[in-house]
């Protein structure tokens, strides 16, 4: 995850860290926490760039690109 988000053209400059919060071999489930440093109140920044769908799609696009 660190490589995915730190090299992202859209999010790389804001990305700080990623860590696994929970991992289960039994169900192949991983919960992780991403940390970003965001600029002071830029209009629409949190709604657009830090939108959970957008962040998830950056990871999804990386997976598709590797296939």
C-alpha positions in Angstrom: 0.0 0.0 0.0 2.8 2.4 0.8 4.2 2.1 -2.8 0.7 2.4 -4.3 -0.2 5.6 -2.5 3.2 7.3 -2.4 3.6 6.9 -6.2 0.0 8.0 -7.0 0.0 11.1 -9.1 -3.2 12.2 -7.3 -2.4 11.3 -3.7 1.4 10.8 -3.5 2.2 14.3 -2.1 -0.4 13.9 0.7 0.3 10.3 1.6 2.2 9.7 4.9 1.8 6.1 6.0 -0.2 2.8 5.9 -0.5 0.2 8.6 -2.4 -3.0 9.0 -4.9 -2.7 11.9 -6.3 -6.3 11.6 -5.4 -9.3 9.6 -7.3 -12.7 9.3 -5.9 -15.7 7.4 -9.1 -17.5 8.0 -11.3 -15.0 6.0 -8.5 -13.3 4.0 -9.6 -10.0 5.5 -7.3 -7.0 6.1 -8.2 -3.7 7.7 -5.7 -1.0 7.3 -5.3 2.6 8.2 -4.0 5.2 5.8 -2.6 8.5 6.9 -2.6 11.6 4.7 -1.5 15.1 5.4 -4.0 17.5 3.9 -3.6 21.2 3.1 -5.5 23.8 5.0 -9.2 24.1 4.0 -8.9 24.0 0.2 -12.4 24.3 -1.2 -13.7 20.8 -2.2 -10.5 19.0 -1.3 -11.9 16.8 1.4 -15.1 16.0 -0.6 -13.2 15.2 -3.8 -9.6 14.1 -3.2 -10.1 12.5 0.3 -13.3 10.9 -0.6 -13.2 7.2 0.4 -14.4 6.1 -3.0 -11.6 8.0 -4.7 -8.9 6.6 -2.4 -10.3 3.1 -2.9 -10.3 3.6 -6.7 -6.6 4.5 -6.6 -5.8 1.1 -5.2 -8.2 -0.6 -7.5 -6.6 1.0 -10.6 -3.2 -0.1 -9.4 -4.4 -3.7 -9.2 -5.9 -3.5 -12.7 -2.7 -2.0 -14.1 -0.7 -4.9 -12.7 -2.9 -7.5 -14.4 
